[in-house]
Amino acid sequence: MKDGVEVHGTFDVQAFYTALAAILSKRENVRISVTVTRKDQPEESERAAS
């Protein structure tokens, strides 16, 4: 039998990747920034063209 993970509630993806970027930035001594966008939303360049 396979054991799985069940999640209840919400998960702040932006906060997760921001924290991960901060950890990697400090470790690698570089500046990393993250912007999370939904896959179904058009990108900024696509919105400007329409």
BELFEN-V387302 format. One line per field, one symbol per residue. ss: DSSP state (~ for helix, > for strand, _ for the rest). burial: b if it has 9 or more other ideal C-beta (glycine too) atoms within 8 Angstrom, else e. Layout:
ss=???
burial=???
This chain:
ss=____________~~~~~~~~~~~~~~~~_______________~~~~~~_
burial=eeeeeeeeeeeeeeebbbebbbebbeeeeeebebeeeeeeeeeeeeeeee
